[in-house]
Structures are given as C-alpha cells and as structure tokens.
Amino acid sequence: MIDKNQTCGTGQDSMPSMTCLIHVLEEWFGVEQLEDYWNFANYLLWVFTPLILLILPYFTIFLLYLTIIFLHIYKRKNVLKEAYSHNLWDGARKTVATLWDGHAAVWHGYEVHGMEKIPEGPALIIFYHGAIPIDFYYFMAKIFIHKGRTCRVVADHFVFKIPGSQQKQAKKVYGGVREALISDETYNIVWGNRKGFAQVAIDAKVPIIPMFTQNIREGFRSLGGTRLFRWLYEKFRYPFAPMYGGFPVKLRTYLGDPIPYDPKITAEELAEKTKDAVQALIDKHQRIPGNIMSALLERFHNKQKIN
C-alpha cells in the first residue's frame, strides 16, 4: 500500500513513478486499494504471457494450414462455380469434397494407387478399418472429385444408432467397428465371422474391390485391444475404447484387383477370398509392426516404390 507521508516529487520520501500514478488515479476516480488490483493484474500477466507465447507459433502454423487449404479450394474455383450454377446440392457436395481433399493433401500427403481398377458400374469396396476410417473419407472425396461418383456405405449396426446417420444411404451389417477397436500396429484383420458384406455383394451381383491404406494405424490408434475395452464392446456393441492420434503421417491407399461376382460362390467363401485379398495388400505395402516416426518420415519421400 501507499504510504501517505510519501509524495510524487523528488527526494527521500518520493514515490516510484508507477506508485505515484496509481495514487493519482485513486484520487481522480475516488477509489481505494487500486494498487491491489494492479498487483493482481500484473500477476495474471506474468502467468498467462508464457502461455500466450507458446500458443502463438502454433496459431501461426494453423493459419498457414488454413491458407493452403483455401488455395487448394481456389484452384478448383471454376469447377465449383460450374457445379453451383447447375445444382446447389452438387455444388455443396463438391465444396465439401474439396475441403476433405485439401485436408488429405496438406495433413497426410494422401495418395490413391489403382483408381483405374474401379469399374464403370457398381462395386463394393472392402477395406481394412483403421481406428478412425479417415482414409475412406479422403477416398470418397477423391472419387467424387475425379470421377463424379458418390459412395454408399455398408456400415455396422452401431453407426445407425448415432444421431443424424443417413440410413437411406447405407446398409446395416456387422463388421468394421470390431476391427477398428481391437486391431493394432500389427495390422491383424479382425473380422470374426463377418460375412454380411459378402452377402450384400452377392445379392447386388457386384464385384468386390479390396482396399488398404498404408500407415492408417499410425495416424490414429485405439486402446480397444485391452481386455476391459474388448469385453465392453462384445457386451454392449458400443466403441467405448479411447483413441489418440491425428499424427500427420503419410497415407497411401491401394486398390487391389476386383473380385468378380460369381453366382456359385457362398457368402462364407467370398468373405474368405476378400480377406485374403486385403491381407495381400497389407503384406505388400505395410511395414509391420507399424511405427509412427517412420510413417512421419515417409512424408519426405517423393516416390513410393511399388513392386
């Protein structure tokens, strides 16, 4: 507190300039203990300034990240303008697809190999399910942008319990959630007795295209392989397991040769055949066990050697 015997002048009993200023302000505004408020504000400044200085560099990176995505969208301005001029819904879908494609390019250097294997007609794409199937979101965006085609989802029953899920655009089967939760960096395929997708392909009389994304487990990982979370999923069929990640690892999606429709094959046989095809893609393109640091360093490799 300010000693009333001190003055704002010079000499032995003079006050420091800041203390003098506080004293003047107290008399001016008719308030007391203004120095206490100033000390508290000064304390907050010392506490939060280091935090702000730590956040600012990341905020700058975030702005650069948004700038690159904006430029990625701007490159397609003519395509988007044409889409909106014909159909607002088509324009909106192309805008969203371009956003996802921009995120894929910037954050993961995303690539798709084997796009030519997708037939002109309908087909069912079966892929190894990462902890979060972000690769499939990227893939759908690529398909829509480059081929003008949309994907319909064959999903686990759990998906349709999520508010806002589009049940008209998907079919319910048991499947990928178990693999998403339980599999790990060893990339083991966890299908159990999964064969619903095979029956869908048989009923629709369409080929199956196997798909695998390199390093998908290094982007996001799940703790669902522990005994507790496995028991919780098998008991309640809900993905209780926590996940972590979002690492900007290199992601490359590979499409295998189509498995043609065969009216003589059973769902069990087709499911096993598809599993072998997906496993072949994993064996060919994935380092096992997966390593997050190695997957990050692959961002600096310009070309991927494909045997």
N, C-alpha and C positions, 0 to 999 in steps of 0.2 A: 504494500500500500504506500501511498504518497505521504511523506512527512510534510505537515502543514507549515513547518518552520523553513522549509526549503523554498527557493524562488526560481523563476525561469531565467534569471540573469546569469552573470558570470561570477565566479568566486568560489569560496569554500563551500557555501551552502547551496550552490546552484544544482539544478536537476539535469539528468541526461535529456537530450532533445526529445526522444520518444516519450519519456515520462512526462515531460513538460507539455507535449502535445496532448497526451491523454488528460492531463489536468485541465488544460484549456477547454477540451471538448466536454469534460464533465460539467464545467461551469456554464458552458454555452448551451448544452442540451438540458441542463438541470437534472442530471442523473448521477448516481453514485456507483462506486465499485466497477467503473468502466475498465479499469486495469485488469480485473479478474477475467472479464470477458475477453480482453485482448490476449491474456496469457493462455486461455483455453483455445482461442482461435489459432494462436501460434503453435500450440501443442498439436492440434489437428493437422496443421500444415506440415509439421515435421513427420507426422505419422503417415499421411497419405501421399506426400510428394514422392517418396521412393516407389510406392506402388504405381503411381501415375507414370513415372519414368520407366518402369518395367513394362507397362502396358502399351505405351506409345509406339515402340518399334513393331509390336505385333499388330497394332491397329494400322500402321503404315503398310505392312505386308497384306493385311486384309483388304485395304483399299486397292493395292496393286492387283490382288486377286480378282476383285470385282471389275477392275478396269479391263483386265484381259478377257474376262467373260463377256463384258459389254462389247468389246471389239470383235469377239468371236460371233456374237449375235449380229453386229453391224455388217459383217462380211456377207451375211445372208439376208440383208435388208430387202433386196429385190425379190427374193423368193417369198419372204414373209409378206411383203406388200401385195404380191400377186395372190397369195393364199387368202389374205383378208379381203381382197376385192371380190373374190369369188364366193367365199363362205367364211363367216366369222368363226364358226366352230373349228373349221380346218385351220384357219389362221392361228387360233388359240393353241391348238394341238401342236402345230409346227413351232410356235414360240416356246412352249414348254419343252418340246423335244430338243430344241436348240440350246436351251438352258442346261438341260441334262448333258447334252453332248459337249458343251463348253466346260462344264464341271469335270466330266470324264477326261477331257483332253488336258486341262490345266492340272488337276489334282493327281491323276493317275497315268497320264500319258497313254490313255486307253487305245488299244488296237483290236481289230477283229480280223482273224485269218479264216478264210474258207467261206466267205459270204456267197460265192458263186455256187455253193452246194445247196443253197435254199431253192427249192423248186418254184416254178411259177404258180402252181396250185397250192392247196392247203398242206400243211405238215405239222407234226407235233415235235417240239424241241424239248429234249430232256437233258437237264444239266446238273452237274454237281452243285449242291446247295451250300454256299458259304454261310457263316454266322448271320450275315445280312446279305441278301442277294442283290447287292448294288450293281453287280456286273450285268444282271438281267435288265435292270432299269436302263443302264447305258446301252445295252444291246437293243432294246426296244426303240430307244431314241434313234440309234443308227439306222435300223430297219425303216423307220418311218421317214427319216430324212432322205435316205439314199434310194429307197425302193417305193416309198409312198404307201407302205403296208402297215397295218396295225396288228398287234398280237393280242390274243385272248388267253387267259390264264387258266391252267388246270391247277387248282390250289388245294391245300389241306383244309379240313373242316374248320380248323381254328380260325382261319382267315375270315370266314363268313360270320364270325361272332364279333369281329371288330366293327364298331360303328362307322357307317359310311362305305362299307365294302360293296362293290358292284357285283351282285350275284348274277345279274343278267349276262355279264360278260365273262363268266368263269364257270368252271365245273368243279364240283367237290370230289376230292379223292384224298385218301390218307397218303402222306409222303414226306415232303421235304423238311418239315419242322424238326423231326427227329434227327435228321442228318445235320441240320443247321446247328442244333444244340450240342449233340454228342460227339460229332467228328472233331478232329483237331488238326494240328500241323502235319500229322502223318497222312492226311487226306484219305482216310479209310472211308469207303462208301457204306453208309448205314441205311439200308433200305428195309431190312427185316423181310416181311412177307409182302412188301409193296408191289402191287401189280395193277392197281387201279388205272394208272396212266396207260398201261398196255391195253387194257380193255377199251379205254377211250379211243386209242388209235385203231383198234380192230373194228369197233363199232362205226367209226368215221371213215374207215377204209383209206387211211392216210399213212405215209411213211413217217418214220421217227428219225430225227436228226440228233445225234449225241453232241453235247456241248460241254466244254470245260474252260474255266478261266484261271490262268496261271496266277499264283500268289493271292488268290481270293481270301485264303485263311490268314494271310499276313496283314491284310487290310483291316479286318475285324476278327476278333477272337471271342469265343464263348467259354464260360466256365461250366457249361452244361454236362461235361464229361464226369464231374464228381458224382459220387454215389447219391448224395442228397438230391441234387437237381435232376438226376436221371429218374429217381423214384418219384419226385414231384410231377415230372412230365408224364410218366407212364400212368400215374394215378389220376391226374386231373386233365391231361391233354392240353395244358397251357404252358407256354415257354417262360417259366419262372426264372431261368438262369440269367445272371447278369452278363453283359457283354462289354467289351472295351476295344478301343482301336480308333479307326479313322486315319491310319497312317498313309501317307501319300506314296504307297508302293506302286511299282509298275504292274499294270494289269493287261493281260493279253487273252482274248477269248479265241478259242479254237473250235471250229465246227468239224465234226467227223463226217464220214461218208453216210448218206441216208440208208436206213434200214427199210427196204421196200415193204409195202403191205403184202401179206401172204394170208389168204383166207384159210389155209390149212393149219396155221400155227396157233397154239393156245396162248392165252394171256401169260401164263407162267413161263412158257418158252420165250416169248417175246421180251418179257421183263428181264430174263437172264441174259438174253442176247444184247439188250440195251445196256445192261450193267457192264458186260464185258467190253462194249464199245467205249463207254465212258472211262472205264478203268484203263483202257489202252491209251486214251488221250492223257490221262494223269501220268501214266508211266513214261510217256514220250516227252511231255512238256513241263513237268513239275519236279523241282528239287525236293527230295524227301529226306529228313523232315524239313518243312519249310522254315525259313529264317527271315525275320523281319529286316535285319540290317542288310542282308544280301538282296532282298526284294527292293529295298530302298535304293541300293547302289545300281540296280538294273535300270533305274530312270536315266542313267548317264550312258547307257549302251544304245547306240543309234539303230543297230540292226539285231534281230533275233535270228540265230541260226536254226533253220528248220530242216530236219532230216527228211 
